């Protein structure tokens, strides 16, 4: 039987592994992009971020805009 400390270690390791495998979206909405960039949606709209055929902003474009700030 596992001790309480061993259970905590197993749970912590499991949570870390799950967070590391968290899926990344391929595209986000303008509002989500604004939140990621910590700016208002109106300001995000002025950045003229590229859109895909569904009107969503590719995740990589948001990351590039964030790195440029």
Phi, psi and omega in degrees: 000142182278144175280168181299322180293319178294322178297316179299319180295318179295316180296315180299317179295321180294316179297317178300317180295318180294320179293326179292331181265008182303130182291145177257134181292150178279334179207155182228164176281169178299319180296317179295320178297318179298318179296319180295327182269355181059045176225171179283157177301325178296319178293319178298323179297324181288343179288346180055050178293145181295152179239151174269186184294341178268000180085008179265158181266125179301140182302321181297326178293324178292317179298320180294320178293322179294319180291332181283343182288000000 
